[in-house]
Amino acid sequence: MDRVNASTPSASSASPADDPARATFAALRTPEGEQLLAELRDHDPAQELATATRLRRTHPAELVSAALGQARLRQRAVAKFGAGDAYRMYFTPNGVEQATRTSVATHRAARFAALGVRSVADLCCGIGGDAIALARAGIAVLAVDRDPLTAEVARANAEALGLGALIEVRCADVTEIDASPYDAVFVDPARRGGRGRIFDPEAYSPPLSWATAAALKAPRAALKIAPGVPHEAIGPEAEAEWISDGGDVKEAVLWYGEDFTPGAFRATLLPSGATLTAPAPLPAPPVGPVGRYLYEPDGAVIRAHLVADIVERCGGRLVDETIAYVTSDVPYSSPYVSGYEITDRLPFNMKKLKALLRERGVGVLTVKKRGSAVEPEELRRRMKLSGPNAATVFLTRVAGAPTMLIGHPLG
């Protein structure tokens, strides 16, 4: 979420009137500001200049600019929070970008609630997305962020959604917070800096090592990390969970405490909630020839290194030891994979593919790739497709050789 470095001085401890950004935000929460935001709910960004010109006739220019900016952020936030919440909440640009989407935050809050957790210290709370989900699960939350503006936005969101009684927002350095009175700790370190996304976990703010130490001190804890984190960076004390929503991997969470299995790996698929687990890393799955069926595991399954579990369940094998495509000779149905029936296998050759698609009358082509540098849009452009039929082509490697597999989805 929208956080500053937890170990550096805060932007300001002065009053909002002495901080232009906070003063502007305070103006948005006045009756005049709220009226502007309500009027701009459904505004068309393409007409923003005309809208701004009209509104500046009756409102201060700075307030109009701030309201238009907030209206844009609310429109962007609908994808994560839904229209019902997004148009009542307040956002910062980084807050929209980094906030946990509601479905994922709700899943995590439900895990805490199911364990009887009644209070959580949310460290690095950002604009409050996770705090909101925890409060809606009936959990009292201390939400902490170092940045004064971000803390004010989180407080405003708690009040706007009627959760102020359950969410206490505190502007403070998370490394100085005593979390011992709380049943659990949730830490969401900042993973973006001035130059963009941060890939080194020790460059998170606060660093992963500090966050892990804080988690280990608590009876129960969850630590949100980037889904691409190397497995070797995950300590043996954690149960690691990768979460996808609608097929897109959104985040990884490290769980700590007596209710979790140290060293275990978990893949959770939303919105279904289907969960695949393994108590420890699995051995490498077998590799073999392409069969009649091909299975594409969900991204969370791949990130959690649970593809071998899918291979065992379907009695199949990998098409290549470095590629997460599973193949078998019999059909297999599972929420953890998308299945396809393969009709053709060709060495990588654009001309042969074009001829085959023309022969089959394929006008709609879905292109999937793993282990190939070819861009799907470029391939579709070169195929010059026409015809009433549809097909799926997989650009991949089979036993190390560039290969094209053609088929269609099962079911």
C-alpha positions as CSV (number, residue, x, y, z in Angstrom):
1,M,0.0,0.0,0.0
2,D,1.0,3.6,0.2
3,R,3.8,3.7,2.7
4,V,7.0,5.6,3.3
5,N,10.2,3.9,4.5
6,A,9.5,2.7,8.0
7,S,13.0,3.5,9.2
8,T,13.2,7.0,7.9
9,P,11.8,10.2,9.4
10,S,8.1,10.8,8.6
11,A,7.1,13.3,6.0
12,S,5.7,15.6,8.7
13,S,4.2,15.5,12.2
14,A,2.8,19.0,11.7
15,S,-0.9,19.8,11.4
16,P,-2.7,19.3,8.1
17,A,-2.7,23.1,7.6
18,D,1.1,23.0,7.4
19,D,1.2,20.2,4.9
20,P,-0.3,21.1,1.4
21,A,-1.2,17.5,0.6
22,R,-3.0,16.9,3.9
23,A,-4.7,20.3,3.6
24,T,-6.0,19.4,0.2
25,F,-7.2,16.1,1.5
26,A,-9.0,17.8,4.4
27,A,-10.7,20.1,1.9
28,L,-12.1,17.1,0.1
29,R,-13.8,16.0,3.3
30,T,-15.7,19.2,3.8
31,P,-19.3,19.4,2.7
32,E,-18.2,21.3,-0.5
33,G,-15.6,18.7,-1.3
34,E,-18.0,15.8,-0.7
35,Q,-20.5,17.5,-2.9
36,L,-17.9,17.8,-5.7
37,L,-17.0,14.1,-5.3
38,A,-20.6,13.0,-5.5
39,E,-21.1,15.1,-8.6
40,L,-18.0,13.6,-10.2
41,R,-18.9,9.9,-9.5
42,D,-19.8,9.1,-13.1
43,H,-17.8,11.8,-14.9
44,D,-16.2,10.9,-18.2
45,P,-12.4,11.4,-18.0
46,A,-12.4,12.3,-21.7
47,Q,-14.5,15.4,-20.8
48,E,-12.3,16.4,-17.8
49,L,-11.1,19.7,-19.2
50,A,-14.7,20.8,-19.9
51,T,-15.8,19.5,-16.5
52,A,-13.0,21.4,-14.7
53,T,-13.8,24.6,-16.5
54,R,-17.4,24.4,-15.5
55,L,-16.7,23.5,-11.9
56,R,-14.1,26.2,-11.4
57,R,-16.8,28.9,-12.0
58,T,-18.3,28.0,-8.6
59,H,-15.6,26.2,-6.7
60,P,-11.9,27.0,-5.9
61,A,-9.5,25.7,-8.6
62,E,-7.4,23.7,-6.2
63,L,-10.4,21.9,-4.8
64,V,-11.7,21.1,-8.2
65,S,-8.3,19.7,-9.3
66,A,-8.2,17.6,-6.1
67,A,-11.7,16.3,-6.6
68,L,-11.0,15.3,-10.2
69,G,-7.9,13.5,-9.1
70,Q,-9.8,11.7,-6.4
71,A,-12.6,10.8,-8.8
72,R,-10.1,9.2,-11.2
73,L,-8.6,7.2,-8.3
74,R,-12.1,6.0,-7.2
75,Q,-12.9,4.9,-10.7
76,R,-9.6,2.9,-10.8
77,A,-10.3,1.4,-7.4
78,V,-13.6,-0.1,-8.4
79,A,-11.7,-3.1,-9.9
80,K,-10.3,-3.9,-6.4
81,F,-12.9,-2.7,-4.0
82,G,-16.1,-2.8,-6.0
83,A,-18.3,0.3,-6.7
84,G,-20.1,0.2,-3.4
85,D,-16.9,0.8,-1.4
86,A,-14.7,2.6,-3.9
87,Y,-17.0,5.5,-4.3
88,R,-17.2,6.1,-0.5
89,M,-13.5,5.6,0.1
90,Y,-10.4,7.9,-0.4
91,F,-7.2,7.0,-2.2
92,T,-3.7,8.1,-3.1
93,P,-2.1,7.0,-6.4
94,N,0.2,4.5,-4.7
95,G,-2.7,3.4,-2.5
96,V,-4.8,2.3,-5.4
97,E,-1.8,0.6,-7.0
98,Q,-0.6,-1.4,-4.0
99,A,-3.8,-1.9,-1.9
100,T,-4.9,-5.5,-1.5
101,R,-8.1,-6.3,-3.4
102,T,-11.1,-7.0,-1.3
103,S,-11.5,-10.6,-2.3
104,V,-7.9,-11.4,-1.1
105,A,-8.1,-9.3,2.0
106,T,-11.4,-11.0,2.9
107,H,-9.9,-14.4,2.5
108,R,-7.0,-13.6,4.8
109,A,-9.3,-12.0,7.4
110,A,-11.5,-15.1,7.3
111,R,-8.5,-17.3,8.1
112,F,-7.7,-15.2,11.1
113,A,-11.3,-15.1,12.3
114,A,-11.6,-18.9,12.0
115,L,-8.8,-19.3,14.4
116,G,-10.5,-17.1,17.0
117,V,-8.4,-14.0,16.5
118,R,-10.2,-11.0,17.9
119,S,-7.5,-8.3,17.5
120,V,-4.8,-7.6,15.0
121,A,-2.0,-5.1,14.7
122,D,-1.9,-4.2,11.0
123,L,1.6,-2.8,10.5
124,C,2.1,-0.8,7.3
125,C,-1.6,-0.5,6.9
126,G,-1.6,1.9,3.8
127,I,-5.0,3.2,2.9
128,G,-6.6,0.5,5.1
129,G,-7.8,-2.2,2.7
130,D,-6.8,-5.1,4.9
131,A,-7.9,-3.3,8.1
132,I,-11.3,-2.9,6.5
133,A,-11.6,-6.6,5.7
134,L,-10.4,-7.6,9.2
135,A,-12.9,-5.2,10.9
136,R,-15.7,-6.7,8.7
137,A,-14.8,-10.1,10.0
138,G,-15.4,-8.8,13.6
139,I,-11.8,-8.2,14.4
140,A,-10.5,-5.1,16.2
141,V,-7.6,-3.5,14.4
142,L,-4.7,-1.2,15.2
143,A,-3.7,0.1,11.8
144,V,-0.3,1.7,11.7
145,D,1.4,3.7,8.9
146,R,4.4,6.1,9.1
147,D,3.1,8.6,6.5
148,P,0.7,11.2,8.0
149,L,-1.4,11.6,4.8
150,T,-1.7,7.8,4.3
151,A,-2.8,7.4,8.0
152,E,-5.4,10.1,7.5
153,V,-6.7,8.4,4.4
154,A,-6.9,5.1,6.3
155,R,-8.8,6.8,9.1
156,A,-11.2,8.5,6.7
157,N,-11.9,5.1,5.0
158,A,-12.7,3.4,8.3
159,E,-15.1,6.2,9.1
160,A,-16.6,6.3,5.6
161,L,-17.4,2.6,5.8
162,G,-18.8,2.7,9.3
163,L,-15.9,0.8,10.8
164,G,-14.3,3.5,13.0
165,A,-15.3,1.7,16.2
166,L,-13.2,-1.3,15.2
167,I,-10.2,0.4,13.5
168,E,-7.8,2.6,15.4
169,V,-5.4,4.3,13.0
170,R,-2.1,5.4,14.3
171,C,0.6,7.4,12.5
172,A,3.9,5.9,13.8
173,D,7.0,4.0,12.9
174,V,5.9,0.3,12.8
175,T,9.3,-0.7,14.3
176,E,8.4,1.1,17.5
177,I,4.9,-0.5,17.9
178,D,4.3,-2.9,20.8
179,A,2.1,-5.5,19.2
180,S,2.1,-7.9,22.3
181,P,-1.4,-6.9,23.4
182,Y,-2.9,-8.2,20.1
183,D,-3.9,-11.7,19.1
184,A,-2.1,-11.5,15.8
185,V,0.1,-9.3,13.7
186,F,-0.3,-8.6,10.0
187,V,2.7,-7.0,8.2
188,D,2.6,-5.7,4.6
189,P,6.0,-4.1,3.9
190,A,6.3,-1.5,1.1
191,R,7.6,-3.2,-2.0
192,R,7.9,-0.1,-4.2
193,G,10.4,2.7,-4.0
194,G,11.3,5.8,-5.9
195,R,12.5,3.6,-8.8
196,G,9.5,1.3,-8.9
197,R,9.1,-2.3,-7.7
198,I,11.6,-3.7,-5.2
199,F,12.6,-7.3,-5.8
200,D,15.1,-7.8,-3.0
201,P,13.1,-8.7,0.1
202,E,15.7,-7.1,2.3
203,A,15.1,-3.8,0.5
204,Y,11.4,-3.9,1.5
205,S,10.4,-1.2,4.0
206,P,10.6,-2.5,6.6
207,P,13.0,-5.3,5.5
208,L,11.7,-8.9,5.3
209,S,14.1,-9.9,8.1
210,W,12.5,-7.3,10.5
211,A,9.0,-8.3,9.4
212,T,9.7,-12.0,10.0
213,A,11.1,-11.3,13.4
214,A,8.0,-9.3,14.3
215,A,5.8,-12.2,13.1
216,L,7.7,-14.8,15.1
217,K,7.1,-12.8,18.3
218,A,3.3,-12.9,17.8
219,P,1.0,-15.8,18.7
220,R,-0.2,-15.8,15.1
221,A,1.0,-13.7,12.2
222,A,0.6,-13.1,8.5
223,L,3.3,-11.5,6.4
224,K,2.4,-10.3,2.8
225,I,5.1,-10.6,0.3
226,A,5.5,-10.4,-3.5
227,P,4.3,-13.7,-5.2
228,G,7.6,-13.9,-7.1
229,V,9.7,-14.2,-3.9
230,P,12.4,-16.9,-4.2
231,H,11.4,-19.9,-2.1
232,E,14.9,-19.8,-0.5
233,A,14.0,-16.5,1.0
234,I,11.2,-18.1,3.0
235,G,12.2,-19.2,6.4
236,P,11.4,-22.8,7.6
237,E,9.1,-21.4,10.3
238,A,6.5,-20.2,7.8
239,E,3.5,-21.8,6.0
240,A,3.6,-20.2,2.6
241,E,0.4,-19.5,0.7
242,W,0.1,-18.2,-2.9
243,I,-3.3,-16.7,-3.8
244,S,-4.8,-16.2,-7.2
245,D,-8.0,-14.4,-8.0
246,G,-9.8,-15.1,-11.3
247,G,-6.7,-17.0,-12.5
248,D,-4.3,-14.1,-11.8
249,V,-1.7,-14.5,-9.0
250,K,-2.1,-11.6,-6.6
251,E,0.1,-12.2,-3.7
252,A,1.9,-14.6,-1.3
253,V,1.4,-14.7,2.4
254,L,3.6,-16.3,5.1
255,W,1.7,-17.6,8.1
256,Y,3.3,-18.1,11.5
257,G,2.0,-19.6,14.7
258,E,0.8,-22.8,16.3
259,D,-2.2,-23.2,13.9
260,F,0.0,-23.3,10.8
261,T,2.4,-25.9,9.4
262,P,6.0,-24.7,9.2
263,G,7.5,-25.5,5.8
264,A,4.2,-26.2,4.1
265,F,3.1,-24.8,0.8
266,R,-0.4,-23.8,-0.2
267,A,-2.1,-22.6,-3.3
268,T,-5.5,-20.9,-2.9
269,L,-7.8,-20.0,-5.8
270,L,-10.4,-17.3,-5.5
271,P,-13.3,-16.8,-5.7
272,S,-13.9,-20.6,-5.2
273,G,-11.6,-20.8,-2.2
274,A,-10.2,-24.2,-3.4
275,T,-6.9,-24.9,-1.6
276,L,-4.1,-27.3,-2.6
277,T,-1.5,-28.0,0.1
278,A,1.7,-30.0,0.6
279,P,3.5,-30.4,3.9
280,A,6.9,-29.9,2.3
281,P,8.6,-29.4,-1.1
282,L,7.6,-32.1,-3.5
283,P,10.0,-34.2,-5.6
284,A,10.5,-33.4,-9.3
285,P,7.7,-34.8,-11.4
286,P,8.4,-37.2,-14.3
287,V,8.8,-35.9,-17.9
288,G,7.4,-37.7,-21.0
289,P,5.8,-37.4,-24.4
290,V,2.8,-35.2,-25.1
291,G,-0.5,-37.2,-24.6
292,R,-4.0,-36.5,-25.8
293,Y,-4.6,-33.9,-23.0
294,L,-2.7,-30.9,-21.8
295,Y,-3.3,-29.2,-18.5
296,E,-2.3,-25.6,-17.6
297,P,-2.0,-25.3,-13.8
298,D,-3.3,-22.1,-12.1
299,G,-0.5,-19.6,-11.4
300,A,-0.8,-20.0,-7.7
301,V,-0.1,-23.7,-8.1
302,I,3.0,-23.0,-10.1
303,R,4.3,-20.3,-7.7
304,A,3.8,-22.7,-4.8
305,H,5.8,-25.4,-6.6
306,L,2.8,-27.8,-6.4
307,V,2.7,-28.8,-10.1
308,A,4.1,-32.2,-9.1
309,D,0.9,-32.7,-7.1
310,I,-1.2,-32.1,-10.2
311,V,1.0,-34.6,-12.1
312,E,0.4,-37.2,-9.5
313,R,-3.3,-36.6,-9.3
314,C,-3.9,-36.9,-13.1
315,G,-1.4,-39.7,-13.6
316,G,0.5,-37.6,-16.1
317,R,3.9,-36.0,-16.7
318,L,5.5,-32.8,-17.7
319,V,6.1,-32.1,-21.4
320,D,9.5,-30.6,-20.4
321,E,11.4,-30.5,-17.1
322,T,11.5,-26.7,-17.2
323,I,7.9,-26.0,-18.3
324,A,4.7,-26.2,-16.1
325,Y,2.5,-27.9,-18.7
326,V,1.2,-31.2,-17.6
327,T,0.1,-33.9,-20.1
328,S,-1.8,-37.2,-19.8
329,D,-3.6,-39.8,-21.9
330,V,-6.9,-39.6,-20.0
331,P,-9.1,-36.6,-19.3
332,Y,-8.8,-35.0,-15.9
333,S,-11.0,-32.3,-14.2
334,S,-9.8,-30.1,-11.4
335,P,-10.3,-26.5,-10.2
336,Y,-6.5,-26.2,-10.2
337,V,-6.0,-26.6,-13.9
338,S,-7.4,-25.6,-17.3
339,G,-7.6,-28.6,-19.5
340,Y,-7.2,-28.9,-23.3
341,E,-7.5,-31.7,-25.9
342,I,-4.5,-31.6,-28.2
343,T,-5.2,-32.4,-31.8
344,D,-1.8,-31.5,-33.4
345,R,1.9,-31.3,-32.4
346,L,4.3,-29.5,-34.7
347,P,7.9,-28.3,-34.5
348,F,8.0,-24.6,-34.3
349,N,7.3,-23.3,-37.8
350,M,5.1,-20.2,-38.6
351,K,4.4,-21.3,-42.2
352,K,3.2,-24.8,-41.1
353,L,1.0,-23.3,-38.4
354,K,-0.5,-20.8,-40.8
355,A,-1.3,-23.6,-43.3
356,L,-2.8,-25.8,-40.6
357,L,-5.0,-23.0,-39.3
358,R,-6.2,-22.1,-42.8
359,E,-7.0,-25.7,-43.5
360,R,-9.1,-25.9,-40.3
361,G,-10.9,-22.6,-40.9
362,V,-9.7,-21.0,-37.7
363,G,-10.7,-17.4,-37.4
364,V,-10.3,-17.1,-33.6
365,L,-6.9,-18.1,-32.1
366,T,-6.0,-18.2,-28.5
367,V,-2.2,-18.1,-28.0
368,K,-0.6,-19.4,-24.9
369,K,3.1,-19.6,-24.3
370,R,5.7,-20.9,-21.8
371,G,9.3,-21.0,-22.8
372,S,8.8,-19.1,-26.0
373,A,9.9,-15.6,-27.0
374,V,7.2,-15.2,-29.6
375,E,4.6,-12.5,-28.8
376,P,1.0,-13.7,-29.1
377,E,-0.2,-10.5,-30.9
378,E,2.6,-10.8,-33.4
379,L,1.8,-14.4,-34.1
380,R,-1.9,-13.7,-34.6
381,R,-1.1,-10.8,-37.0
382,R,1.1,-13.1,-39.1
383,M,-1.5,-15.8,-39.3
384,K,-4.0,-13.6,-41.1
385,L,-6.9,-15.6,-39.6
386,S,-10.3,-16.1,-41.2
387,G,-12.9,-18.7,-40.8
388,P,-15.7,-19.8,-38.4
389,N,-13.7,-22.0,-36.0
390,A,-11.6,-21.4,-32.9
391,A,-8.4,-23.1,-31.7
392,T,-5.7,-22.7,-29.0
393,V,-2.0,-22.9,-29.8
394,F,0.6,-23.5,-27.1
395,L,4.1,-22.2,-27.9
396,T,6.4,-24.1,-25.7
397,R,9.2,-26.6,-25.4
398,V,8.8,-30.3,-25.5
399,A,11.9,-32.3,-24.4
400,G,13.9,-29.1,-25.0
401,A,12.7,-28.5,-28.6
402,P,10.6,-25.5,-29.6
403,T,7.1,-26.9,-30.3
404,M,3.6,-25.9,-31.2
405,L,0.7,-27.8,-29.7
406,I,-2.8,-27.1,-31.2
407,G,-6.0,-28.0,-29.4
408,H,-9.2,-26.7,-27.8
409,P,-10.5,-26.4,-24.2
410,L,-12.1,-29.4,-22.6
411,G,-15.8,-28.9,-21.8
